[in-house]
C-alpha cells in the first residue's frame, strides 16, 4: 500500500469527492486518517492499485488528478459570489 497525504481547504463532501476521483482511476482506498485543523483538511489515505502499492507512474497520475481537482475547486470557490 501507499501513503497519500492531502492537505487542502476543507469543505463539505471533500473526502467523498477524493475517494470518487481515486475510484475513477482504479485506486482503492484501504484506510484513512482524517483530521481538520481550522479550515484546513489534513488527510492521510492508504491506497493501492490492483492490490499493490502505487508505482511511480500511478503516483504521478494520482498526484496530477488530485492537484487538478483541488485547484479547480479553489478557483470555483474564488469565483462564486
PDB file of N, CA, C and O in Angstrom, chain B, residues numbered from 101:
ATOM      1  N   UNK B 101       0.833  -1.187   0.000  1.00  0.00           N
ATOM      2  CA  UNK B 101       0.000   0.000   0.000  1.00  0.00           C
ATOM      3  C   UNK B 101       0.866   1.235   0.000  1.00  0.00           C
ATOM      4  O   UNK B 101       2.046   1.186   0.347  1.00  0.00           O
ATOM      5  N   UNK B 102       0.273   2.335  -0.390  1.00  0.00           N
ATOM      6  CA  UNK B 102       0.983   3.609  -0.494  1.00  0.00           C
ATOM      7  C   UNK B 102       0.296   4.639   0.382  1.00  0.00           C
ATOM      8  O   UNK B 102      -0.932   4.716   0.412  1.00  0.00           O
ATOM      9  N   UNK B 103       1.081   5.427   1.091  1.00  0.00           N
ATOM     10  CA  UNK B 103       0.538   6.508   1.904  1.00  0.00           C
ATOM     11  C   UNK B 103       0.394   7.750   1.043  1.00  0.00           C
ATOM     12  O   UNK B 103       1.344   8.174   0.385  1.00  0.00           O
ATOM     13  N   UNK B 104      -0.797   8.328   1.051  1.00  0.00           N
ATOM     14  CA  UNK B 104      -1.097   9.515   0.261  1.00  0.00           C
ATOM     15  C   UNK B 104      -1.576  10.605   1.207  1.00  0.00           C
ATOM     16  O   UNK B 104      -2.558  10.412   1.924  1.00  0.00           O
ATOM     17  N   UNK B 105      -0.897  11.748   1.219  1.00  0.00           N
ATOM     18  CA  UNK B 105      -1.261  12.858   2.090  1.00  0.00           C
ATOM     19  C   UNK B 105      -1.919  13.957   1.269  1.00  0.00           C
ATOM     20  O   UNK B 105      -1.406  14.371   0.229  1.00  0.00           O
ATOM     21  N   UNK B 106      -3.073  14.423   1.759  1.00  0.00           N
ATOM     22  CA  UNK B 106      -3.799  15.505   1.103  1.00  0.00           C
ATOM     23  C   UNK B 106      -4.000  16.613   2.129  1.00  0.00           C
ATOM     24  O   UNK B 106      -4.586  16.389   3.187  1.00  0.00           O
ATOM     25  N   UNK B 107      -3.513  17.805   1.811  1.00  0.00           N
ATOM     26  CA  UNK B 107      -3.707  18.970   2.662  1.00  0.00           C
ATOM     27  C   UNK B 107      -4.312  20.069   1.803  1.00  0.00           C
ATOM     28  O   UNK B 107      -3.705  20.527   0.835  1.00  0.00           O
ATOM     29  N   UNK B 108      -5.519  20.483   2.173  1.00  0.00           N
ATOM     30  CA  UNK B 108      -6.230  21.489   1.389  1.00  0.00           C
ATOM     31  C   UNK B 108      -7.297  22.145   2.248  1.00  0.00           C
ATOM     32  O   UNK B 108      -7.541  21.713   3.375  1.00  0.00           O
ATOM     33  N   UNK B 109      -7.922  23.165   1.736  1.00  0.00           N
ATOM     34  CA  UNK B 109      -9.029  23.804   2.424  1.00  0.00           C
ATOM     35  C   UNK B 109     -10.179  22.807   2.552  1.00  0.00           C
ATOM     36  O   UNK B 109     -10.584  22.182   1.572  1.00  0.00           O
ATOM     37  N   UNK B 110     -10.694  22.670   3.759  1.00  0.00           N
ATOM     38  CA  UNK B 110     -11.778  21.724   3.991  1.00  0.00           C
ATOM     39  C   UNK B 110     -13.095  22.293   3.480  1.00  0.00           C
ATOM     40  O   UNK B 110     -13.289  23.507   3.418  1.00  0.00           O
ATOM     41  N   UNK B 111     -13.984  21.391   3.120  1.00  0.00           N
ATOM     42  CA  UNK B 111     -15.336  21.769   2.704  1.00  0.00           C
ATOM     43  C   UNK B 111     -16.199  20.519   2.784  1.00  0.00           C
ATOM     44  O   UNK B 111     -15.678  19.403   2.786  1.00  0.00           O
ATOM     45  N   UNK B 112     -17.508  20.698   2.850  1.00  0.00           N
ATOM     46  CA  UNK B 112     -18.389  19.534   2.884  1.00  0.00           C
ATOM     47  C   UNK B 112     -18.213  18.666   1.632  1.00  0.00           C
ATOM     48  O   UNK B 112     -18.169  19.183   0.516  1.00  0.00           O
ATOM     49  N   UNK B 113     -18.113  17.369   1.818  1.00  0.00           N
ATOM     50  CA  UNK B 113     -18.013  16.442   0.698  1.00  0.00           C
ATOM     51  C   UNK B 113     -16.620  16.249   0.140  1.00  0.00           C
ATOM     52  O   UNK B 113     -16.451  15.523  -0.840  1.00  0.00           O
ATOM     53  N   UNK B 114     -15.613  16.878   0.734  1.00  0.00           N
ATOM     54  CA  UNK B 114     -14.245  16.783   0.205  1.00  0.00           C
ATOM     55  C   UNK B 114     -13.751  15.341   0.163  1.00  0.00           C
ATOM     56  O   UNK B 114     -13.270  14.885  -0.874  1.00  0.00           O
ATOM     57  N   UNK B 115     -13.862  14.633   1.254  1.00  0.00           N
ATOM     58  CA  UNK B 115     -13.362  13.263   1.301  1.00  0.00           C
ATOM     59  C   UNK B 115     -14.100  12.365   0.314  1.00  0.00           C
ATOM     60  O   UNK B 115     -13.481  11.537  -0.355  1.00  0.00           O
ATOM     61  N   UNK B 116     -15.408  12.523   0.222  1.00  0.00           N
ATOM     62  CA  UNK B 116     -16.198  11.745  -0.735  1.00  0.00           C
ATOM     63  C   UNK B 116     -15.718  11.998  -2.158  1.00  0.00           C
ATOM     64  O   UNK B 116     -15.570  11.058  -2.940  1.00  0.00           O
ATOM     65  N   UNK B 117     -15.475  13.251  -2.495  1.00  0.00           N
ATOM     66  CA  UNK B 117     -15.006  13.594  -3.839  1.00  0.00           C
ATOM     67  C   UNK B 117     -13.629  12.998  -4.119  1.00  0.00           C
ATOM     68  O   UNK B 117     -13.379  12.501  -5.217  1.00  0.00           O
ATOM     69  N   UNK B 118     -12.738  13.046  -3.135  1.00  0.00           N
ATOM     70  CA  UNK B 118     -11.397  12.487  -3.318  1.00  0.00           C
ATOM     71  C   UNK B 118     -11.477  10.983  -3.553  1.00  0.00           C
ATOM     72  O   UNK B 118     -10.813  10.454  -4.445  1.00  0.00           O
ATOM     73  N   UNK B 119     -12.289  10.293  -2.753  1.00  0.00           N
ATOM     74  CA  UNK B 119     -12.422   8.844  -2.912  1.00  0.00           C
ATOM     75  C   UNK B 119     -13.027   8.504  -4.279  1.00  0.00           C
ATOM     76  O   UNK B 119     -12.602   7.538  -4.912  1.00  0.00           O
ATOM     77  N   UNK B 120     -14.004   9.278  -4.739  1.00  0.00           N
ATOM     78  CA  UNK B 120     -14.597   9.047  -6.066  1.00  0.00           C
ATOM     79  C   UNK B 120     -13.560   9.237  -7.167  1.00  0.00           C
ATOM     80  O   UNK B 120     -13.504   8.445  -8.109  1.00  0.00           O
ATOM     81  N   UNK B 121     -12.745  10.271  -7.057  1.00  0.00           N
ATOM     82  CA  UNK B 121     -11.695  10.500  -8.057  1.00  0.00           C
ATOM     83  C   UNK B 121     -10.725   9.322  -8.105  1.00  0.00           C
ATOM     84  O   UNK B 121     -10.355   8.854  -9.182  1.00  0.00           O
ATOM     85  N   UNK B 122     -10.325   8.856  -6.943  1.00  0.00           N
ATOM     86  CA  UNK B 122      -9.396   7.731  -6.895  1.00  0.00           C
ATOM     87  C   UNK B 122     -10.041   6.471  -7.454  1.00  0.00           C
ATOM     88  O   UNK B 122      -9.394   5.705  -8.168  1.00  0.00           O
ATOM     89  N   UNK B 123     -11.302   6.255  -7.135  1.00  0.00           N
ATOM     90  CA  UNK B 123     -12.012   5.087  -7.663  1.00  0.00           C
ATOM     91  C   UNK B 123     -12.077   5.139  -9.188  1.00  0.00           C
ATOM     92  O   UNK B 123     -11.959   4.109  -9.852  1.00  0.00           O
ATOM     93  N   UNK B 124     -12.265   6.343  -9.743  1.00  0.00           N
ATOM     94  CA  UNK B 124     -12.343   6.502 -11.199  1.00  0.00           C
ATOM     95  C   UNK B 124     -11.062   6.043 -11.907  1.00  0.00           C
ATOM     96  O   UNK B 124     -11.107   5.657 -13.075  1.00  0.00           O
ATOM     97  N   UNK B 125      -9.930   6.081 -11.211  1.00  0.00           N
ATOM     98  CA  UNK B 125      -8.672   5.639 -11.821  1.00  0.00           C
ATOM     99  C   UNK B 125      -8.209   4.313 -11.197  1.00  0.00           C
ATOM    100  O   UNK B 125      -7.027   3.969 -11.234  1.00  0.00           O
ATOM    101  N   UNK B 126      -9.166   3.586 -10.629  1.00  0.00           N
ATOM    102  CA  UNK B 126      -8.950   2.231 -10.083  1.00  0.00           C
ATOM    103  C   UNK B 126      -7.995   2.181  -8.902  1.00  0.00           C
ATOM    104  O   UNK B 126      -7.325   1.171  -8.687  1.00  0.00           O
ATOM    105  N   UNK B 127      -7.928   3.256  -8.141  1.00  0.00           N
ATOM    106  CA  UNK B 127      -7.113   3.278  -6.930  1.00  0.00           C
ATOM    107  C   UNK B 127      -8.047   3.033  -5.750  1.00  0.00           C
ATOM    108  O   UNK B 127      -9.041   3.737  -5.571  1.00  0.00           O
ATOM    109  N   UNK B 128      -7.714   2.027  -4.951  1.00  0.00           N
ATOM    110  CA  UNK B 128      -8.535   1.621  -3.822  1.00  0.00           C
ATOM    111  C   UNK B 128      -8.042   2.279  -2.538  1.00  0.00           C
ATOM    112  O   UNK B 128      -6.856   2.210  -2.216  1.00  0.00           O
ATOM    113  N   UNK B 129      -8.952   2.915  -1.810  1.00  0.00           N
ATOM    114  CA  UNK B 129      -8.616   3.484  -0.506  1.00  0.00           C
ATOM    115  C   UNK B 129      -8.841   2.386   0.530  1.00  0.00           C
ATOM    116  O   UNK B 129      -9.968   1.944   0.754  1.00  0.00           O
ATOM    117  N   UNK B 130      -7.756   1.958   1.152  1.00  0.00           N
ATOM    118  CA  UNK B 130      -7.824   0.858   2.120  1.00  0.00           C
ATOM    119  C   UNK B 130      -8.175   1.370   3.513  1.00  0.00           C
ATOM    120  O   UNK B 130      -8.925   0.724   4.244  1.00  0.00           O
ATOM    121  N   UNK B 131      -7.640   2.517   3.874  1.00  0.00           N
ATOM    122  CA  UNK B 131      -7.946   3.156   5.150  1.00  0.00           C
ATOM    123  C   UNK B 131      -7.527   4.614   5.068  1.00  0.00           C
ATOM    124  O   UNK B 131      -6.846   5.030   4.131  1.00  0.00           O
ATOM    125  N   UNK B 132      -7.949   5.383   6.070  1.00  0.00           N
ATOM    126  CA  UNK B 132      -7.624   6.807   6.058  1.00  0.00           C
ATOM    127  C   UNK B 132      -7.594   7.351   7.478  1.00  0.00           C
ATOM    128  O   UNK B 132      -8.299   6.870   8.365  1.00  0.00           O
ATOM    129  N   UNK B 133      -6.770   8.353   7.666  1.00  0.00           N
ATOM    130  CA  UNK B 133      -6.725   9.123   8.908  1.00  0.00           C
ATOM    131  C   UNK B 133      -7.126  10.543   8.527  1.00  0.00           C
ATOM    132  O   UNK B 133      -6.417  11.226   7.788  1.00  0.00           O
ATOM    133  N   UNK B 134      -8.264  10.972   9.041  1.00  0.00           N
ATOM    134  CA  UNK B 134      -8.843  12.250   8.631  1.00  0.00           C
ATOM    135  C   UNK B 134      -8.736  13.239   9.781  1.00  0.00           C
ATOM    136  O   UNK B 134      -9.081  12.915  10.917  1.00  0.00           O
ATOM    137  N   UNK B 135      -8.259  14.441   9.489  1.00  0.00           N
ATOM    138  CA  UNK B 135      -8.138  15.470  10.517  1.00  0.00           C
ATOM    139  C   UNK B 135      -8.436  16.824   9.885  1.00  0.00           C
ATOM    140  O   UNK B 135      -8.130  17.062   8.716  1.00  0.00           O
ATOM    141  N   UNK B 136      -9.029  17.691  10.665  1.00  0.00           N
ATOM    142  CA  UNK B 136      -9.282  19.063  10.230  1.00  0.00           C
ATOM    143  C   UNK B 136      -8.768  19.990  11.314  1.00  0.00           C
ATOM    144  O   UNK B 136      -9.110  19.844  12.488  1.00  0.00           O
ATOM    145  N   UNK B 137      -7.940  20.947  10.909  1.00  0.00           N
ATOM    146  CA  UNK B 137      -7.418  21.949  11.824  1.00  0.00           C
ATOM    147  C   UNK B 137      -7.840  23.303  11.279  1.00  0.00           C
ATOM    148  O   UNK B 137      -7.361  23.741  10.232  1.00  0.00           O
ATOM    149  N   UNK B 138      -8.730  23.954  11.988  1.00  0.00           N
ATOM    150  CA  UNK B 138      -9.272  25.218  11.492  1.00  0.00           C
ATOM    151  C   UNK B 138     -10.026  24.964  10.201  1.00  0.00           C
ATOM    152  O   UNK B 138     -10.966  24.170  10.168  1.00  0.00           O
ATOM    153  N   UNK B 139      -9.615  25.637   9.145  1.00  0.00           N
ATOM    154  CA  UNK B 139     -10.269  25.488   7.843  1.00  0.00           C
ATOM    155  C   UNK B 139      -9.541  24.506   6.930  1.00  0.00           C
ATOM    156  O   UNK B 139      -9.928  24.323   5.776  1.00  0.00           O
ATOM    157  N   UNK B 140      -8.491  23.876   7.444  1.00  0.00           N
ATOM    158  CA  UNK B 140      -7.668  23.007   6.614  1.00  0.00           C
ATOM    159  C   UNK B 140      -7.912  21.529   6.910  1.00  0.00           C
ATOM    160  O   UNK B 140      -7.981  21.111   8.066  1.00  0.00           O
ATOM    161  N   UNK B 141      -8.040  20.750   5.835  1.00  0.00           N
ATOM    162  CA  UNK B 141      -8.138  19.298   5.942  1.00  0.00           C
ATOM    163  C   UNK B 141      -6.729  18.721   5.834  1.00  0.00           C
ATOM    164  O   UNK B 141      -5.961  19.097   4.948  1.00  0.00           O
ATOM    165  N   UNK B 142      -6.403  17.819   6.729  1.00  0.00           N
ATOM    166  CA  UNK B 142      -5.123  17.109   6.726  1.00  0.00           C
ATOM    167  C   UNK B 142      -5.465  15.627   6.722  1.00  0.00           C
ATOM    168  O   UNK B 142      -5.707  15.041   7.777  1.00  0.00           O
ATOM    169  N   UNK B 143      -5.486  15.026   5.556  1.00  0.00           N
ATOM    170  CA  UNK B 143      -5.929  13.652   5.393  1.00  0.00           C
ATOM    171  C   UNK B 143      -4.771  12.776   4.927  1.00  0.00           C
ATOM    172  O   UNK B 143      -4.001  13.156   4.045  1.00  0.00           O
ATOM    173  N   UNK B 144      -4.665  11.610   5.531  1.00  0.00           N
ATOM    174  CA  UNK B 144      -3.689  10.609   5.098  1.00  0.00           C
ATOM    175  C   UNK B 144      -4.495   9.396   4.664  1.00  0.00           C
ATOM    176  O   UNK B 144      -5.219   8.799   5.460  1.00  0.00           O
ATOM    177  N   UNK B 145      -4.362   9.037   3.392  1.00  0.00           N
ATOM    178  CA  UNK B 145      -5.067   7.885   2.848  1.00  0.00           C
ATOM    179  C   UNK B 145      -4.056   6.801   2.505  1.00  0.00           C
ATOM    180  O   UNK B 145      -2.969   7.084   1.999  1.00  0.00           O
ATOM    181  N   UNK B 146      -4.426   5.572   2.783  1.00  0.00           N
ATOM    182  CA  UNK B 146      -3.591   4.431   2.426  1.00  0.00           C
ATOM    183  C   UNK B 146      -4.273   3.755   1.250  1.00  0.00           C
ATOM    184  O   UNK B 146      -5.392   3.255   1.364  1.00  0.00           O
ATOM    185  N   UNK B 147      -3.581   3.748   0.117  1.00  0.00           N
ATOM    186  CA  UNK B 147      -4.203   3.342  -1.144  1.00  0.00           C
ATOM    187  C   UNK B 147      -3.410   2.222  -1.815  1.00  0.00           C
ATOM    188  O   UNK B 147      -2.240   1.986  -1.513  1.00  0.00           O
ATOM    189  N   UNK B 148      -4.089   1.548  -2.729  1.00  0.00           N
ATOM    190  CA  UNK B 148      -3.424   0.521  -3.538  1.00  0.00           C
ATOM    191  C   UNK B 148      -4.013   0.546  -4.942  1.00  0.00           C
ATOM    192  O   UNK B 148      -5.093   1.087  -5.177  1.00  0.00           O
ATOM    193  N   UNK B 149      -3.279  -0.049  -5.858  1.00  0.00           N
ATOM    194  CA  UNK B 149      -3.715  -0.175  -7.246  1.00  0.00           C
ATOM    195  C   UNK B 149      -3.640  -1.649  -7.588  1.00  0.00           C
ATOM    196  O   UNK B 149      -2.550  -2.216  -7.666  1.00  0.00           O
ATOM    197  N   UNK B 150      -4.784  -2.273  -7.790  1.00  0.00           N
ATOM    198  CA  UNK B 150      -4.871  -3.719  -8.028  1.00  0.00           C
ATOM    199  C   UNK B 150      -4.166  -4.512  -6.929  1.00  0.00           C
ATOM    200  O   UNK B 150      -3.470  -5.493  -7.191  1.00  0.00           O
ATOM    201  N   UNK B 151      -4.369  -4.054  -5.680  1.00  0.00           N
ATOM    202  CA  UNK B 151      -3.832  -4.770  -4.531  1.00  0.00           C
ATOM    203  C   UNK B 151      -2.375  -4.511  -4.221  1.00  0.00           C
ATOM    204  O   UNK B 151      -1.841  -5.066  -3.261  1.00  0.00           O
ATOM    205  N   UNK B 152      -1.724  -3.686  -5.007  1.00  0.00           N
ATOM    206  CA  UNK B 152      -0.292  -3.412  -4.832  1.00  0.00           C
ATOM    207  C   UNK B 152      -0.071  -1.933  -4.527  1.00  0.00           C
ATOM    208  O   UNK B 152      -0.942  -1.100  -4.780  1.00  0.00           O
ATOM    209  N   UNK B 153       1.097  -1.620  -3.984  1.00  0.00           N
ATOM    210  CA  UNK B 153       1.484  -0.226  -3.792  1.00  0.00           C
ATOM    211  C   UNK B 153       1.554   0.473  -5.148  1.00  0.00           C
ATOM    212  O   UNK B 153       1.800  -0.169  -6.169  1.00  0.00           O
ATOM    213  N   UNK B 154       1.340   1.769  -5.157  1.00  0.00           N
ATOM    214  CA  UNK B 154       1.406   2.526  -6.405  1.00  0.00           C
ATOM    215  C   UNK B 154       2.846   2.590  -6.902  1.00  0.00           C
ATOM    216  O   UNK B 154       3.768   2.833  -6.123  1.00  0.00           O
ATOM    217  N   UNK B 155       3.035   2.372  -8.203  1.00  0.00           N
ATOM    218  CA  UNK B 155       4.368   2.558  -8.787  1.00  0.00           C
ATOM    219  C   UNK B 155       4.523   4.048  -9.118  1.00  0.00           C
ATOM    220  O   UNK B 155       3.613   4.841  -8.879  1.00  0.00           O
ATOM    221  N   UNK B 156       5.667   4.413  -9.663  1.00  0.00           N
ATOM    222  CA  UNK B 156       5.943   5.825  -9.940  1.00  0.00           C
ATOM    223  C   UNK B 156       4.931   6.429 -10.911  1.00  0.00           C
ATOM    224  O   UNK B 156       4.525   7.578 -10.732  1.00  0.00           O
ATOM    225  N   UNK B 157       4.517   5.679 -11.936  1.00  0.00           N
ATOM    226  CA  UNK B 157       3.558   6.203 -12.907  1.00  0.00           C
ATOM    227  C   UNK B 157       2.193   6.448 -12.279  1.00  0.00           C
ATOM    228  O   UNK B 157       1.561   7.471 -12.542  1.00  0.00           O
ATOM    229  N   UNK B 158       1.735   5.515 -11.451  1.00  0.00           N
ATOM    230  CA  UNK B 158       0.441   5.683 -10.792  1.00  0.00           C
ATOM    231  C   UNK B 158       0.501   6.801  -9.757  1.00  0.00           C
ATOM    232  O   UNK B 158      -0.467   7.542  -9.588  1.00  0.00           O
ATOM    233  N   UNK B 159       1.618   6.925  -9.071  1.00  0.00           N
ATOM    234  CA  UNK B 159       1.778   8.015  -8.107  1.00  0.00           C
ATOM    235  C   UNK B 159       1.683   9.357  -8.818  1.00  0.00           C
ATOM    236  O   UNK B 159       1.040  10.280  -8.321  1.00  0.00           O
ATOM    237  N   UNK B 160       2.319   9.469  -9.976  1.00  0.00           N
ATOM    238  CA  UNK B 160       2.252  10.708 -10.759  1.00  0.00           C
ATOM    239  C   UNK B 160       0.826  10.976 -11.222  1.00  0.00           C
ATOM    240  O   UNK B 160       0.365  12.117 -11.175  1.00  0.00           O
ATOM    241  N   UNK B 161       0.125   9.942 -11.666  1.00  0.00           N
ATOM    242  CA  UNK B 161      -1.259  10.107 -12.105  1.00  0.00           C
ATOM    243  C   UNK B 161      -2.143  10.576 -10.953  1.00  0.00           C
ATOM    244  O   UNK B 161      -2.915  11.521 -11.115  1.00  0.00           O
ATOM    245  N   UNK B 162      -2.041   9.935  -9.806  1.00  0.00           N
ATOM    246  CA  UNK B 162      -2.844  10.309  -8.640  1.00  0.00           C
ATOM    247  C   UNK B 162      -2.537  11.751  -8.235  1.00  0.00           C
ATOM    248  O   UNK B 162      -3.451  12.525  -7.954  1.00  0.00           O
ATOM    249  N   UNK B 163      -1.272  12.105  -8.205  1.00  0.00           N
ATOM    250  CA  UNK B 163      -0.872  13.472  -7.849  1.00  0.00           C
ATOM    251  C   UNK B 163      -1.480  14.480  -8.818  1.00  0.00           C
ATOM    252  O   UNK B 163      -2.037  15.492  -8.391  1.00  0.00           O
ATOM    253  N   UNK B 164      -1.379  14.214 -10.110  1.00  0.00           N
ATOM    254  CA  UNK B 164      -1.918  15.135 -11.115  1.00  0.00           C
ATOM    255  C   UNK B 164      -3.430  15.261 -11.021  1.00  0.00           C
ATOM    256  O   UNK B 164      -3.967  16.366 -11.105  1.00  0.00           O
ATOM    257  N   UNK B 165      -4.122  14.140 -10.847  1.00  0.00           N
ATOM    258  CA  UNK B 165      -5.584  14.162 -10.745  1.00  0.00           C
ATOM    259  C   UNK B 165      -6.017  14.985  -9.535  1.00  0.00           C
ATOM    260  O   UNK B 165      -6.900  15.836  -9.643  1.00  0.00           O
ATOM    261  N   UNK B 166      -5.396  14.732  -8.385  1.00  0.00           N
ATOM    262  CA  UNK B 166      -5.792  15.453  -7.180  1.00  0.00           C
ATOM    263  C   UNK B 166      -5.411  16.927  -7.241  1.00  0.00           C
ATOM    264  O   UNK B 166      -6.188  17.779  -6.809  1.00  0.00           O
ATOM    265  N   UNK B 167      -4.236  17.242  -7.768  1.00  0.00           N
ATOM    266  CA  UNK B 167      -3.850  18.647  -7.892  1.00  0.00           C
ATOM    267  C   UNK B 167      -4.795  19.393  -8.820  1.00  0.00           C
ATOM    268  O   UNK B 167      -5.180  20.525  -8.528  1.00  0.00           O
ATOM    269  N   UNK B 168      -5.174  18.778  -9.931  1.00  0.00           N
ATOM    270  CA  UNK B 168      -6.106  19.408 -10.867  1.00  0.00           C
ATOM    271  C   UNK B 168      -7.454  19.624 -10.189  1.00  0.00           C
ATOM    272  O   UNK B 168      -8.003  20.725 -10.238  1.00  0.00           O
ATOM    273  N   UNK B 169      -7.986  18.590  -9.563  1.00  0.00           N
ATOM    274  CA  UNK B 169      -9.290  18.692  -8.921  1.00  0.00           C
ATOM    275  C   UNK B 169      -9.285  19.747  -7.815  1.00  0.00           C
ATOM    276  O   UNK B 169     -10.193  20.575  -7.745  1.00  0.00           O
ATOM    277  N   UNK B 170      -8.270  19.722  -6.955  1.00  0.00           N
ATOM    278  CA  UNK B 170      -8.228  20.657  -5.838  1.00  0.00           C
ATOM    279  C   UNK B 170      -8.009  22.088  -6.305  1.00  0.00           C
ATOM    280  O   UNK B 170      -8.573  23.014  -5.723  1.00  0.00           O
ATOM    281  N   UNK B 171      -7.202  22.288  -7.341  1.00  0.00           N
ATOM    282  CA  UNK B 171      -7.008  23.653  -7.852  1.00  0.00           C
ATOM    283  C   UNK B 171      -8.274  24.152  -8.539  1.00  0.00           C
ATOM    284  O   UNK B 171      -8.597  25.337  -8.451  1.00  0.00           O
ATOM    285  N   UNK B 172      -8.990  23.272  -9.215  1.00  0.00           N
ATOM    286  CA  UNK B 172     -10.254  23.634  -9.851  1.00  0.00           C
ATOM    287  C   UNK B 172     -11.288  24.028  -8.796  1.00  0.00           C
ATOM    288  O   UNK B 172     -12.037  24.986  -8.988  1.00  0.00           O
ATOM    289  N   UNK B 173     -11.329  23.302  -7.699  1.00  0.00           N
ATOM    290  CA  UNK B 173     -12.264  23.610  -6.614  1.00  0.00           C
ATOM    291  C   UNK B 173     -11.933  24.961  -5.992  1.00  0.00           C
ATOM    292  O   UNK B 173     -12.844  25.708  -5.634  1.00  0.00           O
ATOM    293  N   UNK B 174     -10.643  25.293  -5.856  1.00  0.00           N
ATOM    294  CA  UNK B 174     -10.243  26.588  -5.305  1.00  0.00           C
ATOM    295  C   UNK B 174     -10.655  27.724  -6.227  1.00  0.00           C
ATOM    296  O   UNK B 174     -11.122  28.760  -5.753  1.00  0.00           O
ATOM    297  N   UNK B 175     -10.491  27.553  -7.536  1.00  0.00           N
ATOM    298  CA  UNK B 175     -10.883  28.584  -8.498  1.00  0.00           C
ATOM    299  C   UNK B 175     -12.390  28.781  -8.444  1.00  0.00           C
ATOM    300  O   UNK B 175     -12.858  29.919  -8.439  1.00  0.00           O
ATOM    301  N   UNK B 176     -13.152  27.712  -8.405  1.00  0.00           N
ATOM    302  CA  UNK B 176     -14.604  27.809  -8.363  1.00  0.00           C
ATOM    303  C   UNK B 176     -15.057  28.562  -7.108  1.00  0.00           C
ATOM    304  O   UNK B 176     -15.984  29.370  -7.164  1.00  0.00           O
ATOM    305  N   UNK B 177     -14.399  28.292  -5.981  1.00  0.00           N
ATOM    306  CA  UNK B 177     -14.741  28.958  -4.732  1.00  0.00           C
ATOM    307  C   UNK B 177     -14.465  30.448  -4.823  1.00  0.00           C
ATOM    308  O   UNK B 177     -15.264  31.253  -4.344  1.00  0.00           O
ATOM    309  N   UNK B 178     -13.346  30.830  -5.429  1.00  0.00           N
ATOM    310  CA  UNK B 178     -12.974  32.221  -5.554  1.00  0.00           C
ATOM    311  C   UNK B 178     -13.902  32.976  -6.493  1.00  0.00           C
ATOM    312  O   UNK B 178     -14.127  34.172  -6.310  1.00  0.00           O
ATOM    313  N   UNK B 179     -14.437  32.301  -7.487  1.00  0.00           N
ATOM    314  CA  UNK B 179     -15.304  32.952  -8.467  1.00  0.00           C
ATOM    315  C   UNK B 179     -16.749  33.055  -8.011  1.00  0.00           C
ATOM    316  O   UNK B 179     -17.530  33.790  -8.617  1.00  0.00           O
ATOM    317  N   UNK B 180     -17.129  32.335  -6.953  1.00  0.00           N
ATOM    318  CA  UNK B 180     -18.531  32.386  -6.510  1.00  0.00           C
ATOM    319  C   UNK B 180     -18.791  33.678  -5.764  1.00  0.00           C
ATOM    320  O   UNK B 180     -17.892  34.255  -5.151  1.00  0.00           O
ATOM    321  N   UNK B 181     -20.035  34.122  -5.826  1.00  0.00           N
ATOM    322  CA  UNK B 181     -20.404  35.396  -5.185  1.00  0.00           C
ATOM    323  C   UNK B 181     -21.385  35.178  -4.070  1.00  0.00           C
ATOM    324  O   UNK B 181     -21.805  36.136  -3.421  1.00  0.00           O
TER     325      UNK B 181
END
